[in-house]
Amino acid sequence: MSRYQPHAEANRSSEVGIRAGDQSLTVFVNPYNGAITGVLNDDQRIMDKIEKLHGELMAGTLGDRLVELAACWAIILLITRIFLWWPRERKGGVFGTFLPRLNGGKRIFWRDLHAVPAFWLSLGIAFLILTGLPWSGFWGDQFQKLATDAGIGYPAAVWGGEKPESTIPSKDVADVPWAAEQRPVPQSKDERVSPISIDKVVAIADARHVHPGYNVYYPEGPKGVYTVSVFPDKSKDEATLFLDQYSGKVLDDYRFADYGPIAKIIATGITLHKGTEFGLPNQIAGLIICLGIVGISITGLVMWWKRKPSNKLGTPPLPKNFKLVKGVGVLVIALGILFPLVGLSLVIVWLLDWLIIKRIPMVKQWVG
């Protein structure tokens, strides 16, 4: 067995995680009579598939990097577009800026239908992107390590007694909250006795009021520990516990209150991103933002199609205002440094432009 999840409610089954070769199975057990009520291959969980599609396009590390690159570019597009869009001359008042103009012709109609909602939704879109980035495989890992090293991710000592030495991060042995992923896993000390039972671990977790729905991960090896972790709806209820597998001593009890300021912000951002922090209102707000993104994408595509010259890509010309161009350039370079994958993509695009596009007349003409 690899994990155990006690039933969180009276009418729910308990879960037992089993590794069978390359497969990971979840066995559902009636907690009152021990009867097996079902078996599920973890690879077949619908929500797991959706999460993999959402986070890595079901393409592993490459998919993760592509999603991260798209998210970072979306942030850059939001910032630079607001910089370019911001009205420096308010001849039209609020219309065309904060409210759409409905009687200015088709071109004005589509422009305002794109730009005005994009402005109002920009903060929400940026929030969804920024609260998802900490889970990304490259930028998220680097940001997490930076926060940890700076002491604003988790505190150096929240251990019960002397801090156990370990170089194994918690995320390598269990599915733990974001703020605990880089936290070192302690080691069990006494190997002369038998490990405590899972019932004892559950009793300890319940006595410490760990939020229902937690998972217990079994020790890996003679020096491994029991890991108790929970991802509740509200970030304040997160918990990660490490228990000596022989004595049951709590080696580490790590809660939201122990997080550093950045870790608290990230943890709450994640539950807001998932729509669980405030329940239905949180989910409705997220739905409105997502539908807005779809609408903005469609109106942007329509505008490009209407203005695109035939047989050309329709790349828009640079603004004649040099200060605007310089300002955008500075923003893009700065954000390219902040988001390294964006910086790498800029270098690749520049090389393509210099080595291919500018040297092949047909391609140069098509790109414009």
C-alpha positions as CSV (number, residue, x, y, z in Angstrom):
1,M,0.0,0.0,0.0
2,S,1.2,3.5,-0.7
3,R,-1.5,5.7,0.9
4,Y,-4.7,5.6,3.0
5,Q,-7.5,8.2,3.1
6,P,-10.0,7.8,6.0
7,H,-13.6,8.5,5.2
8,A,-14.2,12.2,5.6
9,E,-18.0,11.8,6.0
10,A,-20.2,9.2,7.6
11,N,-21.6,8.1,4.2
12,R,-18.2,8.0,2.3
13,S,-15.9,5.1,1.8
14,S,-12.3,5.1,2.8
15,E,-9.6,4.9,0.1
16,V,-6.5,2.7,-0.1
17,G,-3.8,3.4,-2.6
18,I,-2.0,0.4,-4.1
19,R,0.9,0.2,-6.6
20,A,0.6,-2.8,-8.9
21,G,3.6,-2.8,-11.1
22,D,3.4,0.3,-13.3
23,Q,-0.2,0.9,-12.3
24,S,-1.5,3.0,-9.4
25,L,-4.9,1.8,-8.1
26,T,-7.4,3.2,-5.6
27,V,-9.5,0.6,-3.7
28,F,-12.6,2.0,-2.1
29,V,-13.5,0.3,1.2
30,N,-16.6,0.4,3.4
31,P,-15.2,1.6,6.7
32,Y,-17.8,-0.2,8.8
33,N,-17.4,-3.7,7.5
34,G,-14.2,-3.7,5.4
35,A,-16.0,-4.7,2.2
36,I,-14.5,-3.5,-1.1
37,T,-17.0,-1.3,-2.9
38,G,-14.9,-0.6,-6.0
39,V,-11.5,-0.3,-7.6
40,L,-10.3,2.5,-9.8
41,N,-7.2,2.9,-12.0
42,D,-5.8,6.3,-11.0
43,D,-4.9,6.9,-14.7
44,Q,-8.6,6.7,-15.5
45,R,-9.8,9.5,-13.1
46,I,-11.6,12.1,-15.2
47,M,-10.5,15.0,-13.1
48,D,-6.8,13.8,-13.2
49,K,-7.1,13.8,-17.0
50,I,-8.6,17.3,-17.0
51,E,-5.8,18.5,-14.7
52,K,-3.1,17.0,-17.0
53,L,-4.8,18.6,-20.0
54,H,-5.0,21.9,-18.2
55,G,-1.4,21.8,-16.8
56,E,0.6,20.0,-19.4
57,L,-1.6,19.3,-22.4
58,M,-1.2,15.6,-21.6
59,A,2.3,15.9,-23.1
60,G,4.5,15.7,-20.0
61,T,7.4,18.1,-19.5
62,L,7.1,19.5,-23.1
63,G,3.4,20.2,-22.6
64,D,4.1,21.9,-19.2
65,R,6.7,24.2,-20.8
66,L,4.3,25.1,-23.6
67,V,1.5,25.9,-21.1
68,E,3.9,28.0,-19.0
69,L,5.2,29.8,-22.1
70,A,1.6,30.7,-23.2
71,A,0.7,31.9,-19.7
72,C,3.8,34.1,-19.5
73,W,3.2,35.5,-22.9
74,A,-0.4,36.2,-22.0
75,I,0.8,38.3,-19.0
76,I,3.1,40.2,-21.4
77,L,0.3,40.8,-23.9
78,L,-1.9,42.1,-21.1
79,I,0.7,44.5,-19.8
80,T,1.8,45.8,-23.1
81,R,-1.7,46.1,-24.5
82,I,-2.8,48.2,-21.6
83,F,0.3,50.3,-22.0
84,L,-0.5,50.9,-25.7
85,W,-4.3,51.2,-25.2
86,W,-4.2,53.6,-22.3
87,P,-6.0,56.8,-23.5
88,R,-3.5,59.7,-23.6
89,E,-6.1,62.0,-25.2
90,R,-9.6,61.6,-23.8
91,K,-11.5,63.1,-26.8
92,G,-14.2,60.5,-26.7
93,G,-14.7,60.5,-22.9
94,V,-15.6,57.2,-21.3
95,F,-16.9,55.7,-24.6
96,G,-14.3,53.7,-26.5
97,T,-12.3,53.5,-23.3
98,F,-14.5,52.2,-20.5
99,L,-17.7,51.7,-22.4
100,P,-18.2,50.4,-25.9
101,R,-19.4,52.6,-28.8
102,L,-22.3,50.9,-30.4
103,N,-23.0,53.3,-33.3
104,G,-19.5,53.9,-34.8
105,G,-19.6,51.4,-37.6
106,K,-18.5,47.8,-37.7
107,R,-14.8,48.4,-37.3
108,I,-15.4,50.5,-34.2
109,F,-17.9,48.0,-32.9
110,W,-15.5,45.1,-33.1
111,R,-12.6,47.1,-31.7
112,D,-14.6,48.2,-28.6
113,L,-16.2,44.8,-28.2
114,H,-12.6,43.5,-27.9
115,A,-10.8,46.3,-26.0
116,V,-13.4,47.4,-23.4
117,P,-14.2,43.9,-21.9
118,A,-10.5,43.1,-22.1
119,F,-9.7,46.1,-19.9
120,W,-12.4,45.3,-17.4
121,L,-11.3,41.7,-17.2
122,S,-7.6,42.3,-17.3
123,L,-7.0,42.1,-13.6
124,G,-9.0,38.9,-13.3
125,I,-7.2,37.3,-16.2
126,A,-3.8,38.3,-14.8
127,F,-4.9,36.9,-11.4
128,L,-5.8,33.5,-12.9
129,I,-2.5,33.3,-14.7
130,L,-0.3,34.4,-11.8
131,T,-2.1,32.1,-9.4
132,G,-1.5,29.2,-11.8
133,L,2.2,29.9,-12.6
134,P,3.5,28.6,-9.2
135,W,2.4,25.1,-10.3
136,S,4.4,25.4,-13.5
137,G,7.4,23.1,-13.9
138,F,10.1,25.6,-14.6
139,W,9.2,29.1,-13.4
140,G,7.2,27.7,-10.5
141,D,10.0,25.5,-9.3
142,Q,12.5,28.3,-9.4
143,F,10.1,30.7,-7.7
144,Q,9.4,28.1,-5.0
145,K,13.1,27.5,-4.3
146,L,13.8,31.3,-4.2
147,A,11.0,31.8,-1.7
148,T,12.2,28.9,0.4
149,D,15.9,30.1,0.4
150,A,14.7,33.7,1.2
151,G,12.8,32.4,4.2
152,I,9.4,33.7,2.9
153,G,8.2,30.4,1.8
154,Y,8.4,28.4,5.0
155,P,10.2,29.1,8.3
156,A,13.5,27.4,9.0
157,A,12.3,25.6,12.2
158,V,8.8,24.5,12.9
159,W,9.9,21.1,14.0
160,G,8.8,19.3,17.1
161,G,12.1,19.1,19.0
162,E,15.4,18.9,17.2
163,K,15.2,19.4,13.5
164,P,15.8,16.1,11.7
165,E,18.3,16.2,8.9
166,S,17.2,15.3,5.4
167,T,17.8,16.4,1.8
168,I,14.7,14.8,0.3
169,P,12.0,17.4,-0.5
170,S,8.4,16.5,0.6
171,K,7.0,16.5,-2.9
172,D,9.2,13.5,-3.7
173,V,7.4,11.3,-1.1
174,A,3.8,12.6,-1.0
175,D,1.3,14.9,-2.6
176,V,1.6,17.9,-0.2
177,P,0.5,21.6,-0.3
178,W,2.6,24.0,-2.5
179,A,4.2,25.6,0.5
180,A,5.5,22.3,1.9
181,E,6.8,20.8,-1.4
182,Q,10.4,21.9,-0.8
183,R,10.3,21.2,2.9
184,P,12.9,18.5,3.9
185,V,11.5,15.1,4.9
186,P,12.7,14.0,8.4
187,Q,13.8,10.5,9.1
188,S,12.5,7.9,11.5
189,K,15.1,7.2,14.3
190,D,14.4,3.9,16.1
191,E,14.5,0.8,13.8
192,R,14.5,-1.7,16.7
193,V,10.7,-2.0,16.9
194,S,7.8,-2.6,14.5
195,P,6.2,0.4,12.8
196,I,3.0,1.8,14.3
197,S,-0.3,0.9,12.8
198,I,-2.3,3.0,10.3
199,D,-5.0,3.3,13.0
200,K,-2.5,4.9,15.3
201,V,-1.5,7.4,12.6
202,V,-5.1,8.3,12.0
203,A,-5.7,8.7,15.7
204,I,-2.7,11.1,15.9
205,A,-3.9,13.1,12.9
206,D,-7.5,13.4,14.3
207,A,-6.2,14.4,17.8
208,R,-4.3,17.2,16.1
209,H,-7.4,18.3,14.3
210,V,-6.1,17.8,10.8
211,H,-8.9,18.8,8.3
212,P,-11.0,15.7,7.2
213,G,-10.1,14.4,3.8
214,Y,-6.4,14.0,4.5
215,N,-4.2,11.3,3.0
216,V,-1.7,9.2,4.9
217,Y,1.4,8.2,2.9
218,Y,3.3,5.1,4.0
219,P,7.0,5.3,4.9
220,E,9.5,4.5,2.1
221,G,12.2,2.4,3.6
222,P,13.3,1.8,7.2
223,K,14.1,5.5,7.8
224,G,11.0,6.8,6.1
225,V,8.2,8.6,7.8
226,Y,4.4,8.6,7.7
227,T,3.3,11.7,5.8
228,V,-0.1,13.2,6.5
229,S,-1.3,15.9,4.1
230,V,-4.5,17.6,3.1
231,F,-5.6,20.0,0.3
232,P,-8.9,21.4,1.8
233,D,-11.1,23.9,0.1
234,K,-9.8,26.8,2.2
235,S,-6.0,27.5,2.4
236,K,-6.1,28.1,6.1
237,D,-6.9,24.5,6.7
238,E,-3.9,23.1,4.9
239,A,-1.6,20.8,6.9
240,T,1.5,18.6,6.4
241,L,2.6,16.3,9.2
242,F,5.6,13.9,9.4
243,L,5.4,11.0,11.9
244,D,8.2,8.7,13.0
245,Q,7.1,5.3,11.7
246,Y,8.2,3.5,14.9
247,S,7.3,5.7,17.8
248,G,4.6,7.8,16.3
249,K,6.3,11.0,17.4
250,V,5.3,14.0,15.3
251,L,8.5,15.2,13.7
252,D,6.9,18.1,11.9
253,D,3.5,19.7,12.0
254,Y,3.3,22.4,9.3
255,R,0.2,24.5,9.0
256,F,-0.9,27.6,7.1
257,A,-0.1,29.8,10.2
258,D,3.6,28.6,9.8
259,Y,3.9,29.7,6.2
260,G,5.9,32.7,5.2
261,P,4.1,35.7,3.7
262,I,4.7,34.6,0.1
263,A,3.7,31.0,0.8
264,K,0.4,32.3,2.4
265,I,-0.3,34.4,-0.7
266,I,0.4,31.6,-3.1
267,A,-1.6,29.0,-1.1
268,T,-4.7,31.3,-1.0
269,G,-4.2,32.2,-4.7
270,I,-4.3,28.5,-5.5
271,T,-7.6,27.9,-3.8
272,L,-9.0,31.0,-5.4
273,H,-7.7,29.8,-8.8
274,K,-9.4,26.4,-8.2
275,G,-12.6,28.2,-7.1
276,T,-12.8,26.6,-3.6
277,E,-11.9,29.4,-1.3
278,F,-15.3,31.1,-1.4
279,G,-17.4,28.4,-2.9
280,L,-20.0,29.2,-5.6
281,P,-19.3,32.9,-5.9
282,N,-15.6,32.1,-6.4
283,Q,-16.5,29.6,-9.2
284,I,-19.0,32.0,-10.9
285,A,-16.3,34.8,-10.9
286,G,-13.8,32.3,-12.5
287,L,-16.3,31.2,-15.1
288,I,-17.1,34.9,-16.1
289,I,-13.3,35.5,-16.5
290,C,-12.8,32.3,-18.6
291,L,-15.8,33.1,-20.8
292,G,-14.4,36.6,-21.2
293,I,-11.1,35.2,-22.4
294,V,-12.9,33.2,-25.0
295,G,-14.9,36.2,-26.1
296,I,-11.8,38.4,-26.3
297,S,-10.0,35.7,-28.3
298,I,-12.9,35.5,-30.8
299,T,-13.2,39.3,-31.3
300,G,-9.5,39.6,-31.7
301,L,-9.5,36.9,-34.4
302,V,-12.5,38.6,-36.2
303,M,-10.6,42.0,-36.2
304,W,-7.5,40.4,-37.6
305,W,-9.4,38.6,-40.3
306,K,-11.3,41.7,-41.3
307,R,-8.1,43.8,-41.6
308,K,-5.8,41.2,-42.9
309,P,-4.6,41.9,-46.5
310,S,-5.2,39.0,-48.9
311,N,-2.4,36.5,-49.2
312,K,-0.5,38.1,-46.3
313,L,-0.3,37.4,-42.5
314,G,-1.4,40.9,-41.7
315,T,1.3,41.8,-39.2
316,P,0.3,45.2,-37.8
317,P,2.8,48.1,-38.5
318,L,4.8,49.6,-35.6
319,P,3.2,52.7,-34.1
320,K,4.7,56.0,-35.3
321,N,5.1,57.2,-31.7
322,F,8.7,56.3,-30.9
323,K,8.2,56.7,-27.1
324,L,5.5,54.0,-27.3
325,V,7.7,51.6,-29.3
326,K,10.6,52.2,-26.9
327,G,8.3,51.7,-23.8
328,V,6.9,48.4,-25.2
329,G,10.4,47.2,-26.0
330,V,11.6,47.9,-22.4
331,L,8.6,46.2,-21.0
332,V,9.1,43.1,-23.1
333,I,12.8,42.8,-22.3
334,A,12.2,43.2,-18.6
335,L,9.4,40.6,-18.6
336,G,11.6,38.4,-20.8
337,I,14.1,38.4,-18.0
338,L,11.4,37.8,-15.3
339,F,10.0,34.9,-17.4
340,P,13.1,33.0,-18.8
341,L,11.0,30.9,-21.2
342,V,9.7,34.1,-22.8
343,G,13.2,35.4,-23.1
344,L,14.3,32.2,-24.8
345,S,11.3,32.3,-27.2
346,L,12.2,36.0,-28.1
347,V,15.8,34.8,-29.0
348,I,14.4,32.0,-31.2
349,V,12.0,34.4,-33.0
350,W,14.7,36.9,-33.5
351,L,16.9,34.2,-35.0
352,L,14.1,33.0,-37.3
353,D,13.5,36.6,-38.4
354,W,17.2,37.2,-39.1
355,L,18.2,33.9,-40.6
356,I,15.0,33.0,-42.5
357,I,12.3,35.6,-42.8
358,K,14.4,38.5,-44.0
359,R,16.4,36.3,-46.4
360,I,13.5,34.7,-48.3
361,P,11.6,37.4,-50.2
362,M,8.3,35.4,-50.5
363,V,8.2,34.7,-46.7
364,K,9.2,38.3,-45.9
365,Q,6.4,39.6,-48.1
366,W,3.8,37.2,-46.6
367,V,4.8,38.2,-43.0
368,G,4.8,41.9,-43.9
